[in-house]
Amino acid sequence: MGCFSSTWAASMADDEQFSFRLEDYDYDLPPELIAQRPAPIRDESRLLVLDRSSGAMRHSRFDGIGQYLRPGDLLVVNDTRVVPARLMGRKETGGMVELLVLDPCKPPELGAQEGYCCLAKSSKGIREGQTIVLSEGVRAQVVSVLSNGRAQVRFCADPSIPDIFDRIGCVPLPPYIKRPSGNGATDDRICYQTEYAKHPGAVAAPTAGLHFTKTLLTGLVSAGIEVAALTLHVGYGTFEPLRGRDIRGHKMHSEFVEIPRGTADAVNRAKQGNRRVIAVGTTVVRTLEWVHEKNGEIAPLCGMCDHYIFPGRRFAVVDCMVTNFHLPKSSLILLVSAFAGRSEILAAYREAIRERYRFFSYGDAMLIV
């Protein structure tokens, strides 16, 4: 076993402690509070600080997050990089088609053989064998039509798939952002990317990290806060709603994860020294808790993570969390409810709505301590 004991367990002996009904994780959000653009300056977004032991709340600004951190804290970030994986084209018959490549981190040689899984939008649908003409003469062929609006698509072009993305791809903004990618003053190729983004492969940003600037991170390190990185390539499944009434029946989508040796060692040292591990985002929480559940410690690992966290779980690794405000009835609000308590989270969301915080990917942030 590992160097610190596991407190992760299914705490379901008394089911009355938790609600497993999906409707109990709903809330009413005025549409105008859904952020359509990021804050003009990343770290000047608002910050709601929630004490999960008492339910107490404080209003702050993100660039003041350091006052809630301590020397010796370990901040763990997700350094995935969003790929401009949304491609626009036409059928040879003229109809418009939009493709969102869902597995852009697939090795190009494998993609050339079997194609890529895409979310395909077209007014009259697409069919097997159909050719789609993209910008700059790039062509794609539908290998097979799958369920839920998906298709297996092979790209027929000399450039590699990363080159295709760079040349003609658009940033795959979430569906609740009702404007084209890169519209107006917002350059989404920059804004929908964390300061420390490094490894391409995500089709959605780890949005809690969007609030950090290089200056803020440098200041935190100077104050004695350690920073380590892991990679989870966020998939489009993060936006998919839960469909069943009982949250226990949900099957989480799989996402590629890599934890380097240095990060594993840093987390284990922090736990051994009784120092806090602060996860930047739900992706970091899921990764760390998943690896610990598998190994009894944080070990270097590369694989597919489908870890699902919902109320009734306890946490072995993460002590605090930086996160955004999440969609109602989503797997993300279930995770933060498991971490801080359903009633505490919903109370914090009501407070944020009263105070006119901005919600979702480009919105404001929470720090749960």
N, C-alpha and C positions, 0 to 999 in steps of 0.2 A: 504494500500500500504506500501511499504518498506521505509527504512530510507534514501534512496537517489533516486533521480529522474531518470527515464529511458530515455536514449537518443537513445535506440535501436529502429530503425524504418526502414521500407523499403523505401529507398530513390530513388524511381523510377519515380518521377514526370518528370524528364528529362532523358529519356532513353539514350540520346546521351552521357551522362557522362560515361556510362559503356558499355562494350562489353559483350554480352551474347552468343557470338559464341565460341564454344570450341576451335576451331583452333587458336584463338587469345591468348591462354594460352599455346602455344607450344614453344619449343626452341630446338636447336641442341646441343647435349652434346656428346663430344668425349667419346667413350666407356671406354677408359683407366682412365677416371676421376670417374667412378663408384667404390666407395671404396669396396674392397673385404674383408678387415680386418680393425679392429679399429686402431686408433692411439696407438702406444706402451704405452704411458702414457695418460690416458683419458683427463686430463685438459690441455695437450699440443697440442690439436687439434687447428686448426686455427679458428679465429672468424672475420666475416665481420660485422661491425656495420653500420646499415642503419638508418639515420634520416628520418622518413617518412614525416616530414613537409617540409624539404628542398631537400630531395633526396641525401644529402651528405653521403659519405661513408668513413669509416676508416678501415684499416687492423690491426688486433690485434691477440692475442693468448687467448685461453679460460681462462687460469688461470689469465688473467688480466681483467676479466669481472667486477671485483669490482670497477674499476675506472669509470665505466659508471653507477654504482648504487649509491643510496643515503641512508644515515641513515634514517630509517623509511619506506623504501620500503618494500612491502610484496611480497615475492617470493612464488608462489604456484606451487607445484610439483604434479605429478601423481605417486602414490606409488604402482601401480599394479605390479605384478610379472609374468614374462613370464613362461608359462608351457611347458615342453618338450613334446608337443602334437603330434609330427610326429612319426608315428609307421610304421615299415617295416614288411612285412609278405609275405606269399605265399598262393595261392589258394590250395585246396587239390589236384588239377590237376597239380600243379607245377608252375603256372604263378606268377610272382612277383606282389605285390600290395603295394601301399603306401597310408596310411590313415593319414589325418590331422584332428584331432578332433577340430571342430569349436566352440563348446560350452563346454569347459572343466570345467567351473565354475558351470555347472548344478549340483544340489544336487545329490549325488550318488544314493540315493534311487529312485529318479525320472529317472535317467539314466538307472538304472536296469530294470525299467518298460518299458520305451518307447525307450531306446537306445539314442545314441548321433548322432548329425548331423556331418558327416565327408565329407571332400573333398577326393574323392577316385580316385587314378590314377592306371590304369592297361592297358596293351597293348591291351587286347581284351575286356575290360569293365568287369563289375561285374553284377550279377543278384540276384534277390530276393531269399532268402533262402540259399545262398552260404555261406560256412564257410571259414574263412581266418585264417591261422595258423601264429601266431606271435612268437616272441622269447620266450624262457623259457616256452614253452607249452601253452601260453595264446592263447585262441581262441576267435574269434569274428564272429558273424553271421549278414549277411545283412538282415535287417528287411524289408526295402523298398528302391527302387532306385528313387531318386529325379532328378530334373532338374539341368543343369549347372554343371555336374560332381559330384553332391553330392549324398550321401546315408545316410539312417538312420541305424546305426550299434549298436548292443548290444554286450557287452563284457561278455564272459562266463568264468569267472575265480573267484577263491576265493579272490585274493587280490582286494582291492578297486581300483577305477580308478586312484586316486593319486599315489598309490603304483605302478601301471602299468606304469604310466608316469615316475616315478623316476627310475624304474628298467630298462626299455627298450626303453623309449622315446628319441627322438632327438629334439633339438631346431628347431623350424620352421622358418628357415631363409627366408628372402624375395627371390622371384624368380630371382631377378637380381644379387644375390650373387651366383656365378657359382663355388661353391665348396661344398663338404659335410660339414655338421655341425661338428664342433670340429676338422677340418682338420689342420694338421701341428701344428704350435705354438699357434693357436687360440683356447682357450677353450670357446666355445660360451655359455656354461651354466653359465659362469661368465661374459664374455664380453658383451653378449646381455641381460644384466640386469643392471638396474640403481643401484647406490650405496644405495639408500633408498628403493629399492623394498621390499614390505611387503606382499601384499595380492595376492595369486596365482589366475590366471584366464585369463591372456592375451595370445594371440597367436602371437602377435607382440609387440615389445618394444616401449614405448614412447621415441623415439630416441633422442629428444632434451636433455633428462636427462642423457644420457650416458656420457656426457662430465664432469659431476660433480664428484669430489672426496670428500672423507670425510674431508680431509685437507682444500680444497677450501670452502666447506660448513661451516666448523667451523670458518674459517677466515671471511666469510661474516656475520655470526651471531655476531662475535666479533666486527664487524664494524657497528653494529646497524641495520642490515637487518633481518627482521622477515621471518621465513619460516613456511609454512603450507602445509598440504597434503590433497588431495582428491584421489579417486580411480575411474578410468575408465579402464575397461578391454578391451584393444585394440583388435579388431576383424580382421579377414583376409580380410574383406571388404575394409580395408584401402588401399589394393593393387589393388583393382578392378578398371579398367578404367571406365570413364564415356563413355556412348555409344551414347547418342543423340548429335546432333549438337548444340542444344540450352541448355545451362547449367541450365536453370530454370526448365527443365523437369526431372532433376536427383532426384532419391529417395535415401536418405542416409540410410546405414545399421544401425541397432540398436546395441548398446553396453551397458553393465551394468555399472551404475554409482552409487557411494555413496559419499555424502558430509557429514562429521561429524560436529557436533555442533561447535566444536572449530574452524574449518576452516571457517564455515559460519560466526561466530562471528568476526573472524580476518579480513575477507574481508569487512564486513560491517563497522567495526571500521576504516579500512584504507580509505574507501570511505568517511565516515563522516569526517575524519581528513584531507582530500585532500592529502592523501599519495598515491603513485603509487602502482598499482597492476601489478606485472610482472608474466605473465604466462609462465611456462616452458613447451612448446610444444602445438601443435594444439589441443590435447585432453583436456588440461586444458582450453584453450580458449573456445572450444565448450561447455564444461560442465558449466563453469561459466556464459556464455551468455545465455545458454539454461535455467538454473535455474532462472536467473534474468527475462527472458522473461515470464516464468511461474508465478513467484511470486512477481515481482516488487522489489525484494531484493534477497540476497543470503540466502537461508534457508536450514537447514538440509534436505537431500533428499536421497532416495534410489529408483532406477528405471531404465528404459531403455531409453537411449538417442539416438535419430536419428536426432539431430539438424544439419542442413545443412547451412553453411555460404558461400556465394558467393558475388561477387562485387555488390554493391547496398545496402548493409547492413551497419548500424552503430553499434558501440560498446558501451555498457553501463558500463562495468566493467573493462575490460583489458586495461591497458595503454601502456604496453610494452610486447614484446614477445621474448623468446628464441626459436629458431627453427632450423631445419636442412634445407638442400637444397632438394626440393621435385621433384617428377617425373613430366614431362610435362603432361598437360591435365588431371591432377588428382584433386580430391576434395581438397587436401592439398594445392596445388598451388593456387587454387581459394580462399581458406581461407586467405592465406597470402596476396594475391592481394586485397582482400576486406579490409584488415587491413592497408596496406601500399600503395595501388595503383598499378594497373597492370603495367603501364609503369615503375614505380619505382622498382618493383620486377624484371621485366625482365631486366632492366638495371643492377641491382645488380647481377643477374645471369650471365649476359654477362661479367661483371667485374670479378666475381668468376672464370669463365671459362678461361679468359685471365690470371688470376693469378694462375691457376692450383689448385684451391681448389678441395677437394674430396667431392663427392656428395652422397646423399641418406643415408640410415640407419647408416652405419659405417663411414660416411663422416664428414666434418667439419660443423661449426655452424654459424648462424646469430643471431645478437641481433637487434631487430627493436625497436627503441626508438621514 
